[in-house]
């Protein structure tokens, strides 16, 4: 069971007053029980030893069933952990929005926002707090994209410890015990 108190709620009206989730107007009438969605996201800064590009890992669940797993080298070389994490979060949000749209078009009702778990505290704070500021323009664009989605109520973002972040399976070479420990969490 997810403790909803982990997700801090803020007033976004002054920053993104027109933000709302893109809900299809021609979607079929929802049928059946509502589905919940969760996402784990991580990035491994400069994980590729040849190109020094970071690796993005994303794992999305619908009702505790993994439905999207994504592992890809990022297109640019980032010089900070924050930069690689904000890029990974932007990719995760794009996948989440596409999944939520698709579920609705299939007639599946969605219960609330998608809970996103990330192990970078600075990125989590910058994307979920309306008063945070950034200086680097290329990070700022991705951050505003992520924040607007949070303001629209599509997603909630919180910090997840590295030891329990399931997306680490897609970003890092893990030892046997750590890998098995994370895989065991799929079946809890």
N, C-alpha and C positions, 0 to 999 in steps of 0.2 A: 504494500500500500504506500502511495506517495504522500508525503506530508506537504500539503499545499502551503503551509506557512514558510517553507523554504523560498518561495517565490515572492519577492517584494513587489508591492503594487504602488505605482506612482501616478500622479495626475499629469497626463501628457497634453492636456488641452492647449496650453500656451505654445507648445512646440509643434504638434501635429494635429491640429483641430479637425482636419478633414480626413484623417487616417481611418480607413475601414477595410475589412477583408473583402477581397473580390469574390463575391458569392454569385454563381451563375444565375441569371434571371430565368433561364429556361430549364432549370434542373427538375428532374422528376420529383414527385412527392416522396418524402423520406419514408422508408419502411424498416421495420425491425427495430432492434435495440441500437442505441447510440454507441459509437466506437470511440475509444480514447486513443490518443497518439502521443508518443514520447520519442525523443531523439537524443542520441549521444553523439557529441562532435569533439574532434581533437585534431591537432596538427603537430607534426614532428619537425621542428625548425631545422633546416639544412640537413635533413635525413639522408639525402642522396649524396654520397661522398664524392662523386664525380662532378655533378652540376651544382651542388649545394642548394637544390630546390627542396622545398618542404613537402611533406606527404600529408594529404588530407584524409581523414577517416570519419565516416558518418554511418550511423546505424539508426534506422527508424523502425519503430514498433507500432503496430496497430493492435490494441488489446493484448499486449504482452507477446505478440507473435512478430518476429523480425520480418519485415516485408521489403525493406530497401537497405542494402549495405553497399557502401561506396568507398573506394580507396583509389586515390589518384594523386599523382605528382602535380603540384601547383605549377601554373604557367609562368610564374615569375619567381625570381630569387628575392626572398625577404631577408631583411637584416635584423629583424627583431621577432621574438616569440609572439608579441602582440600582433604584428603584421601578418604572420602566418595563421594565427588563430582567428583573426577578424575575417580573413579571406575564407577560411574553412567554414566559419559561421554563416557567411553570405551564401556559400554554396549549399549549406544545410537548409537554410531558410527557403531558398529557391526550390529545393526538392520537397520540402514540407508543403509549401503553397501548391505545388503541382499535385501532390498526393491528396491534399484536402479537397482540391477542386475535382479531382478524378473520383474520389469517394462520393462526393455529393452528386456528381453526374450519374453514378451507379445507383443512387437512391439510398446511400448509407448516411444516416444522421451522424454528426460529429459532436461529441460531448466536450465542450469547452475548448480552451486553447491547447496547442501542442506544448508539452513540457520539454524544454531543451536543457541538457546537462552538459556542462563544459568545465574542464579543469583549470582554466586560466582566469584568475580572479579579476585582473585588470580588464580583460575583455568583457567579462560578465557584468561588471559594474558600468562600463562605458555603454554597453548596449541596453541595459535595463534601467538606467538612471537618467532622467531628462536633463539634469543640470551639469552632467559631465561634459568636458570639452577636449578636443584633440587639435593638434597643430598640423600634422602632416596631411596634405590634401588627399592623397590616394587612399589613406586609411580612413579619412573622414567620410568619403563617399560611401564606402562599404559600411561604415558604422551607422551613417544616417539611414541606409537601406535597411539594416537590421533593426534599428530603433523604431523606424516607422512601422515595421511589422509587429513589434511589441506594443506600440501605441494603438495599433488597430485591434489588438486583442487576439491576434492569430497565434502568437507564441508567448511563452513565459520562459525566462532564462534564469538558471541558477548555477552555482558552482557545485561541481562533483569532484570528490577526491580522485587523484590519479589512480589510486589503488582499486577503485571501483568503476572507473570510466570504461565502459565496454568498447568504446571506439578505439581504445589503445590497441585492440587486436588488429586494426587496419593501418596503424601508423608506425609501429615500432617492432623491432625484433625483440621478442619476449622470451625469457627463460621458461622452462617447462612448468614450474610451479605457478608462476604468475599467469601464464597462458591458460593453464588448466583451471586456476581459480576464477578467472574472468569467464571462461566457458561454462563453468558450473553455475554462474549467475543467470544464464539463459534459462535454466530449468528450475529456478527457485519457486 
